[in-house]
Structures are given as C-alpha cells and as structure tokens.
Amino acid sequence: MSTFFTSGTDHFLCKQGFANGILLPDLLWKNGDGHFENGRSSPRRLIYQYWEMVL
C-alpha cells in the first residue's frame, strides 16, 4: 500500500490513520520542499510539518 495524499479521500484517510495512531511505514510523506518521500526515511519534523498542513 503506497498512497499519495492528494485527493480529499486520501486526506480523510490520512487524518483517520493519524487519529487512530496508525502510521504505516510505506506511506509517502510530503517533505519541506514539497516533494514526497517514504515515511521510513523522512525526518520526523518534516512528517509533523505535513500533518500540520493537512489536519
């Protein structure tokens, strides 16, 4: 399962997963430069920046 959080549905799933404490390792996170990268290699602060944008 690899997901780009670009659509409304994806944003909903993103928020639901966060609310449930589900952070799957293969999700792609948006980094500070506006590009997506694998969550396993993303700095935690960039992941938090992405959550702040979508929540």
SEFIZA-3560 file (N, C-alpha, C; in Angstrom, 3 decimals):
REM SEFIZA-3560
<numar><xx>0.850</xx><yy>-1.200</yy><zz>0.000</zz><atom>N</atom></numar>
<numar><xx>0.000</xx><yy>0.000</yy><zz>0.000</zz><atom>CA</atom></numar>
<numar><xx>0.878</xx><yy>1.240</yy><zz>0.000</zz><atom>C</atom></numar>
<numar><xx>0.859</xx><yy>1.955</yy><zz>-1.106</zz><atom>N</atom></numar>
<numar><xx>1.552</xx><yy>3.239</yy><zz>-1.175</zz><atom>CA</atom></numar>
<numar><xx>0.537</xx><yy>4.286</yy><zz>-1.588</zz><atom>C</atom></numar>
<numar><xx>0.505</xx><yy>5.392</yy><zz>-0.897</zz><atom>N</atom></numar>
<numar><xx>-0.544</xx><yy>6.373</yy><zz>-1.113</zz><atom>CA</atom></numar>
<numar><xx>0.026</xx><yy>7.778</yy><zz>-1.180</zz><atom>C</atom></numar>
<numar><xx>-0.371</xx><yy>8.509</yy><zz>-2.191</zz><atom>N</atom></numar>
<numar><xx>-0.097</xx><yy>9.944</yy><zz>-2.217</zz><atom>CA</atom></numar>
<numar><xx>-1.313</xx><yy>10.648</yy><zz>-1.636</zz><atom>C</atom></numar>
<numar><xx>-1.097</xx><yy>11.483</yy><zz>-0.647</zz><atom>N</atom></numar>
<numar><xx>-2.215</xx><yy>12.193</yy><zz>-0.037</zz><atom>CA</atom></numar>
<numar><xx>-2.513</xx><yy>13.458</yy><zz>-0.844</zz><atom>C</atom></numar>
<numar><xx>-3.245</xx><yy>13.283</yy><zz>-1.938</zz><atom>N</atom></numar>
<numar><xx>-3.516</xx><yy>14.417</yy><zz>-2.809</zz><atom>CA</atom></numar>
<numar><xx>-5.010</xx><yy>14.683</yy><zz>-2.951</zz><atom>C</atom></numar>
<numar><xx>-5.832</xx><yy>13.647</yy><zz>-2.837</zz><atom>N</atom></numar>
<numar><xx>-7.271</xx><yy>13.845</yy><zz>-3.011</zz><atom>CA</atom></numar>
<numar><xx>-7.952</xx><yy>14.027</yy><zz>-1.668</zz><atom>C</atom></numar>
<numar><xx>-9.193</xx><yy>14.473</yy><zz>-1.709</zz><atom>N</atom></numar>
<numar><xx>-9.955</xx><yy>14.651</yy><zz>-0.476</zz><atom>CA</atom></numar>
<numar><xx>-10.081</xx><yy>13.360</yy><zz>0.306</zz><atom>C</atom></numar>
<numar><xx>-10.305</xx><yy>12.262</yy><zz>-0.411</zz><atom>N</atom></numar>
<numar><xx>-10.423</xx><yy>10.961</yy><zz>0.245</zz><atom>CA</atom></numar>
<numar><xx>-9.118</xx><yy>10.584</yy><zz>0.921</zz><atom>C</atom></numar>
<numar><xx>-8.003</xx><yy>10.822</yy><zz>0.231</zz><atom>N</atom></numar>
<numar><xx>-6.702</xx><yy>10.498</yy><zz>0.809</zz><atom>CA</atom></numar>
<numar><xx>-6.444</xx><yy>11.337</yy><zz>2.047</zz><atom>C</atom></numar>
<numar><xx>-6.815</xx><yy>12.614</yy><zz>2.003</zz><atom>N</atom></numar>
<numar><xx>-6.634</xx><yy>13.452</yy><zz>3.171</zz><atom>CA</atom></numar>
<numar><xx>-7.468</xx><yy>12.927</yy><zz>4.335</zz><atom>C</atom></numar>
<numar><xx>-8.685</xx><yy>12.468</yy><zz>4.038</zz><atom>N</atom></numar>
<numar><xx>-9.539</xx><yy>11.898</yy><zz>5.082</zz><atom>CA</atom></numar>
<numar><xx>-8.885</xx><yy>10.668</yy><zz>5.691</zz><atom>C</atom></numar>
<numar><xx>-8.387</xx><yy>9.763</yy><zz>4.838</zz><atom>N</atom></numar>
<numar><xx>-7.740</xx><yy>8.553</yy><zz>5.328</zz><atom>CA</atom></numar>
<numar><xx>-6.492</xx><yy>8.899</yy><zz>6.130</zz><atom>C</atom></numar>
<numar><xx>-5.788</xx><yy>9.931</yy><zz>5.663</zz><atom>N</atom></numar>
<numar><xx>-4.588</xx><yy>10.381</yy><zz>6.348</zz><atom>CA</atom></numar>
<numar><xx>-4.941</xx><yy>10.819</yy><zz>7.770</zz><atom>C</atom></numar>
<numar><xx>-5.971</xx><yy>11.625</yy><zz>7.894</zz><atom>N</atom></numar>
<numar><xx>-6.381</xx><yy>12.120</yy><zz>9.203</zz><atom>CA</atom></numar>
<numar><xx>-6.915</xx><yy>11.002</yy><zz>10.078</zz><atom>C</atom></numar>
<numar><xx>-7.682</xx><yy>10.085</yy><zz>9.477</zz><atom>N</atom></numar>
<numar><xx>-8.217</xx><yy>8.964</yy><zz>10.239</zz><atom>CA</atom></numar>
<numar><xx>-7.087</xx><yy>8.080</yy><zz>10.758</zz><atom>C</atom></numar>
<numar><xx>-6.107</xx><yy>7.812</yy><zz>9.911</zz><atom>N</atom></numar>
<numar><xx>-4.978</xx><yy>6.989</yy><zz>10.324</zz><atom>CA</atom></numar>
<numar><xx>-4.212</xx><yy>7.639</yy><zz>11.466</zz><atom>C</atom></numar>
<numar><xx>-4.029</xx><yy>8.948</yy><zz>11.384</zz><atom>N</atom></numar>
<numar><xx>-3.314</xx><yy>9.668</yy><zz>12.434</zz><atom>CA</atom></numar>
<numar><xx>-4.108</xx><yy>9.621</yy><zz>13.734</zz><atom>C</atom></numar>
<numar><xx>-5.420</xx><yy>9.818</yy><zz>13.636</zz><atom>N</atom></numar>
<numar><xx>-6.271</xx><yy>9.812</yy><zz>14.823</zz><atom>CA</atom></numar>
<numar><xx>-6.254</xx><yy>8.451</yy><zz>15.508</zz><atom>C</atom></numar>
<numar><xx>-6.117</xx><yy>7.400</yy><zz>14.711</zz><atom>N</atom></numar>
<numar><xx>-6.111</xx><yy>6.046</yy><zz>15.259</zz><atom>CA</atom></numar>
<numar><xx>-4.710</xx><yy>5.569</yy><zz>15.633</zz><atom>C</atom></numar>
<numar><xx>-3.721</xx><yy>6.437</yy><zz>15.445</zz><atom>N</atom></numar>
<numar><xx>-2.360</xx><yy>6.060</yy><zz>15.781</zz><atom>CA</atom></numar>
<numar><xx>-1.744</xx><yy>5.098</yy><zz>14.793</zz><atom>C</atom></numar>
<numar><xx>-2.291</xx><yy>5.037</yy><zz>13.580</zz><atom>N</atom></numar>
<numar><xx>-1.783</xx><yy>4.108</yy><zz>12.570</zz><atom>CA</atom></numar>
<numar><xx>-0.857</xx><yy>4.867</yy><zz>11.631</zz><atom>C</atom></numar>
<numar><xx>0.428</xx><yy>4.619</yy><zz>11.755</zz><atom>N</atom></numar>
<numar><xx>1.401</xx><yy>5.252</yy><zz>10.867</zz><atom>CA</atom></numar>
<numar><xx>2.111</xx><yy>4.145</yy><zz>10.108</zz><atom>C</atom></numar>
<numar><xx>1.599</xx><yy>3.822</yy><zz>8.925</zz><atom>N</atom></numar>
<numar><xx>2.172</xx><yy>2.724</yy><zz>8.149</zz><atom>CA</atom></numar>
<numar><xx>3.502</xx><yy>3.142</yy><zz>7.544</zz><atom>C</atom></numar>
<numar><xx>4.485</xx><yy>2.241</yy><zz>7.546</zz><atom>N</atom></numar>
<numar><xx>5.844</xx><yy>2.601</yy><zz>7.134</zz><atom>CA</atom></numar>
<numar><xx>5.995</xx><yy>2.911</yy><zz>5.648</zz><atom>C</atom></numar>
<numar><xx>5.057</xx><yy>2.449</yy><zz>4.819</zz><atom>N</atom></numar>
<numar><xx>5.241</xx><yy>2.662</yy><zz>3.391</zz><atom>CA</atom></numar>
<numar><xx>4.443</xx><yy>3.841</yy><zz>2.849</zz><atom>C</atom></numar>
<numar><xx>3.846</xx><yy>4.620</yy><zz>3.730</zz><atom>N</atom></numar>
<numar><xx>3.148</xx><yy>5.807</yy><zz>3.265</zz><atom>CA</atom></numar>
<numar><xx>4.161</xx><yy>6.845</yy><zz>2.809</zz><atom>C</atom></numar>
<numar><xx>3.790</xx><yy>7.619</yy><zz>1.825</zz><atom>N</atom></numar>
<numar><xx>4.678</xx><yy>8.656</yy><zz>1.317</zz><atom>CA</atom></numar>
<numar><xx>4.312</xx><yy>9.984</yy><zz>1.964</zz><atom>C</atom></numar>
<numar><xx>5.308</xx><yy>10.640</yy><zz>2.518</zz><atom>N</atom></numar>
<numar><xx>5.087</xx><yy>11.901</yy><zz>3.231</zz><atom>CA</atom></numar>
<numar><xx>5.613</xx><yy>13.053</yy><zz>2.404</zz><atom>C</atom></numar>
<numar><xx>4.976</xx><yy>14.214</yy><zz>2.530</zz><atom>N</atom></numar>
<numar><xx>5.425</xx><yy>15.402</yy><zz>1.822</zz><atom>CA</atom></numar>
<numar><xx>6.521</xx><yy>16.064</yy><zz>2.656</zz><atom>C</atom></numar>
<numar><xx>7.687</xx><yy>16.269</yy><zz>2.048</zz><atom>N</atom></numar>
<numar><xx>8.788</xx><yy>16.870</yy><zz>2.794</zz><atom>CA</atom></numar>
<numar><xx>8.751</xx><yy>18.397</yy><zz>2.679</zz><atom>C</atom></numar>
<numar><xx>9.694</xx><yy>19.061</yy><zz>3.279</zz><atom>N</atom></numar>
<numar><xx>9.697</xx><yy>20.516</yy><zz>3.332</zz><atom>CA</atom></numar>
<numar><xx>9.829</xx><yy>21.187</yy><zz>1.980</zz><atom>C</atom></numar>
<numar><xx>10.332</xx><yy>20.456</yy><zz>0.993</zz><atom>N</atom></numar>
<numar><xx>10.492</xx><yy>21.024</yy><zz>-0.347</zz><atom>CA</atom></numar>
<numar><xx>9.266</xx><yy>20.794</yy><zz>-1.219</zz><atom>C</atom></numar>
<numar><xx>8.234</xx><yy>20.177</yy><zz>-0.666</zz><atom>N</atom></numar>
<numar><xx>7.025</xx><yy>19.928</yy><zz>-1.426</zz><atom>CA</atom></numar>
<numar><xx>7.066</xx><yy>18.654</yy><zz>-2.240</zz><atom>C</atom></numar>
<numar><xx>8.076</xx><yy>17.821</yy><zz>-2.022</zz><atom>N</atom></numar>
<numar><xx>8.176</xx><yy>16.536</yy><zz>-2.697</zz><atom>CA</atom></numar>
<numar><xx>7.770</xx><yy>15.432</yy><zz>-1.733</zz><atom>C</atom></numar>
<numar><xx>7.404</xx><yy>14.284</yy><zz>-2.293</zz><atom>N</atom></numar>
<numar><xx>7.019</xx><yy>13.154</yy><zz>-1.453</zz><atom>CA</atom></numar>
<numar><xx>8.181</xx><yy>12.190</yy><zz>-1.292</zz><atom>C</atom></numar>
<numar><xx>8.303</xx><yy>11.638</yy><zz>-0.120</zz><atom>N</atom></numar>
<numar><xx>9.330</xx><yy>10.628</yy><zz>0.125</zz><atom>CA</atom></numar>
<numar><xx>8.777</xx><yy>9.589</yy><zz>1.076</zz><atom>C</atom></numar>
<numar><xx>9.457</xx><yy>8.465</yy><zz>1.162</zz><atom>N</atom></numar>
<numar><xx>8.998</xx><yy>7.370</yy><zz>2.002</zz><atom>CA</atom></numar>
<numar><xx>9.079</xx><yy>7.763</yy><zz>3.473</zz><atom>C</atom></numar>
<numar><xx>8.017</xx><yy>7.432</yy><zz>4.230</zz><atom>N</atom></numar>
<numar><xx>7.958</xx><yy>7.809</yy><zz>5.632</zz><atom>CA</atom></numar>
<numar><xx>9.092</xx><yy>7.245</yy><zz>6.476</zz><atom>C</atom></numar>
<numar><xx>9.642</xx><yy>6.111</yy><zz>6.048</zz><atom>N</atom></numar>
<numar><xx>10.700</xx><yy>5.474</yy><zz>6.841</zz><atom>CA</atom></numar>
<numar><xx>11.988</xx><yy>6.284</yy><zz>6.816</zz><atom>C</atom></numar>
<numar><xx>12.177</xx><yy>7.105</yy><zz>5.767</zz><atom>N</atom></numar>
<numar><xx>13.422</xx><yy>7.862</yy><zz>5.662</zz><atom>CA</atom></numar>
<numar><xx>13.210</xx><yy>9.357</yy><zz>5.897</zz><atom>C</atom></numar>
<numar><xx>11.967</xx><yy>9.753</yy><zz>6.168</zz><atom>N</atom></numar>
<numar><xx>11.676</xx><yy>11.177</yy><zz>6.362</zz><atom>CA</atom></numar>
<numar><xx>12.037</xx><yy>11.612</yy><zz>7.777</zz><atom>C</atom></numar>
<numar><xx>12.684</xx><yy>12.756</yy><zz>7.917</zz><atom>N</atom></numar>
<numar><xx>12.896</xx><yy>13.310</yy><zz>9.248</zz><atom>CA</atom></numar>
<numar><xx>11.545</xx><yy>13.546</yy><zz>9.923</zz><atom>C</atom></numar>
<numar><xx>11.482</xx><yy>13.227</yy><zz>11.203</zz><atom>N</atom></numar>
<numar><xx>10.209</xx><yy>13.329</yy><zz>11.926</zz><atom>CA</atom></numar>
<numar><xx>9.615</xx><yy>14.735</yy><zz>11.842</zz><atom>C</atom></numar>
<numar><xx>10.456</xx><yy>15.747</yy><zz>11.881</zz><atom>N</atom></numar>
<numar><xx>9.931</xx><yy>17.110</yy><zz>11.857</zz><atom>CA</atom></numar>
<numar><xx>9.218</xx><yy>17.418</yy><zz>10.545</zz><atom>C</atom></numar>
<numar><xx>9.680</xx><yy>16.825</yy><zz>9.441</zz><atom>N</atom></numar>
<numar><xx>9.025</xx><yy>17.051</yy><zz>8.160</zz><atom>CA</atom></numar>
<numar><xx>7.685</xx><yy>16.328</yy><zz>8.110</zz><atom>C</atom></numar>
<numar><xx>7.614</xx><yy>15.163</yy><zz>8.749</zz><atom>N</atom></numar>
<numar><xx>6.350</xx><yy>14.449</yy><zz>8.832</zz><atom>CA</atom></numar>
<numar><xx>5.351</xx><yy>15.301</yy><zz>9.621</zz><atom>C</atom></numar>
<numar><xx>5.803</xx><yy>15.876</yy><zz>10.732</zz><atom>N</atom></numar>
<numar><xx>4.923</xx><yy>16.723</yy><zz>11.513</zz><atom>CA</atom></numar>
<numar><xx>4.489</xx><yy>17.955</yy><zz>10.729</zz><atom>C</atom></numar>
<numar><xx>5.402</xx><yy>18.525</yy><zz>9.933</zz><atom>N</atom></numar>
<numar><xx>5.038</xx><yy>19.671</yy><zz>9.107</zz><atom>CA</atom></numar>
<numar><xx>3.921</xx><yy>19.291</yy><zz>8.147</zz><atom>C</atom></numar>
<numar><xx>4.001</xx><yy>18.074</yy><zz>7.591</zz><atom>N</atom></numar>
<numar><xx>2.966</xx><yy>17.631</yy><zz>6.666</zz><atom>CA</atom></numar>
<numar><xx>1.632</xx><yy>17.463</yy><zz>7.387</zz><atom>C</atom></numar>
<numar><xx>1.655</xx><yy>16.861</yy><zz>8.585</zz><atom>N</atom></numar>
<numar><xx>0.408</xx><yy>16.705</yy><zz>9.351</zz><atom>CA</atom></numar>
<numar><xx>-0.203</xx><yy>18.065</yy><zz>9.640</zz><atom>C</atom></numar>
<numar><xx>0.639</xx><yy>19.052</yy><zz>9.971</zz><atom>N</atom></numar>
<numar><xx>0.119</xx><yy>20.380</yy><zz>10.275</zz><atom>CA</atom></numar>
<numar><xx>-0.585</xx><yy>20.980</yy><zz>9.065</zz><atom>C</atom></numar>
<numar><xx>-0.126</xx><yy>20.619</yy><zz>7.853</zz><atom>N</atom></numar>
<numar><xx>-0.747</xx><yy>21.148</yy><zz>6.646</zz><atom>CA</atom></numar>
<numar><xx>-2.098</xx><yy>20.510</yy><zz>6.375</zz><atom>C</atom></numar>
<numar><xx>-2.260</xx><yy>19.218</yy><zz>6.707</zz><atom>N</atom></numar>
<numar><xx>-3.474</xx><yy>18.514</yy><zz>6.307</zz><atom>CA</atom></numar>
<numar><xx>-4.509</xx><yy>18.395</yy><zz>7.417</zz><atom>C</atom></numar>
<numar><xx>-4.115</xx><yy>18.588</yy><zz>8.661</zz><atom>N</atom></numar>
<numar><xx>-5.076</xx><yy>18.456</yy><zz>9.771</zz><atom>CA</atom></numar>
<numar><xx>-5.731</xx><yy>19.787</yy><zz>10.095</zz><atom>C</atom></numar>
//
